[in-house]
């Protein structure tokens, strides 16, 4: 059974966009809530949540990049395809350690579907 390249790219792009939207919503609610606090409490909140904010911002950027690169996966050269697949796996591991498990599944599923759709890249 072979997965169509176009449908694999479409699924991966949709998952990347959903990850970016999900973590962007986290950032939006955090910043909108923190704007209602006074200066001292806001500073304490930012001090305590700085690591989470950094990871959320990383996952937003990674989701946007995943969406764009998954859509153009066929036009990438062999090295870029391999780097993209390894990057998705690394982001999946980072997401399972630092964020929700379903976000890691999105990154890992993207790598798996694209690798299965392009077996020559996965086996090379």
Secondary structure as the mmCIF struct_conf table of DSSP 4:
data_model
#
loop_
_struct_conf.conf_type_id
_struct_conf.id
_struct_conf.beg_label_comp_id
_struct_conf.beg_label_asym_id
_struct_conf.beg_label_seq_id
_struct_conf.end_label_comp_id
_struct_conf.end_label_asym_id
_struct_conf.end_label_seq_id
HELX_RH_AL_P HELX_RH_AL_P1 UNK A 5 UNK A 34
TURN_TY1_P TURN_TY1_P1 UNK A 35 UNK A 36
BEND BEND1 UNK A 37 UNK A 37
HELX_RH_AL_P HELX_RH_AL_P2 UNK A 39 UNK A 71
TURN_TY1_P TURN_TY1_P2 UNK A 72 UNK A 72
HELX_RH_3T_P HELX_RH_3T_P1 UNK A 73 UNK A 75
BEND BEND2 UNK A 76 UNK A 76
HELX_RH_AL_P HELX_RH_AL_P3 UNK A 78 UNK A 98
BEND BEND3 UNK A 99 UNK A 99
HELX_RH_AL_P HELX_RH_AL_P4 UNK A 101 UNK A 117
TURN_TY1_P TURN_TY1_P3 UNK A 118 UNK A 118
HELX_RH_AL_P HELX_RH_AL_P5 UNK A 119 UNK A 123
#
